[in-house]
Amino acid sequence: MSADPTPDPLKSDYLQRPDVQGYLLVLEVLRDWDPIGVISATNRDEYDHYAPELIRMLDARASSAFVGEWLIDLAANHMALSFVDKHHSHRCAERLTEFWRAWKGK
């Protein structure tokens, strides 16, 4: 059997397109946020399913405070974590909202 013909997705030209950079940043920030500490080289998609809702909030021009509280609520109430780094959650939210507004030109 020959080598896997599937190209490496991380080397895709698609990932270099300007119109996808915001979406990629959302995934990157969710991985940085990582409230349960599970992101690794082999597990990078743990929080990806939260991206669509987060993108809708960003497109609706949600404030960084709102996004930060959403991340905190997600970790505390949906993931049932007893400790949530609120400061880190708010820093992640600020990074997202600042980039999103500049990226979307709002």
Summary of the structure (lengths in Angstrom):
residues: 106
radius of gyration: 15.5
end to end distance: 51.8
largest distance: 53.3
contacts: 251
relative contact order: 0.15
helix: 65%
strand: 0%
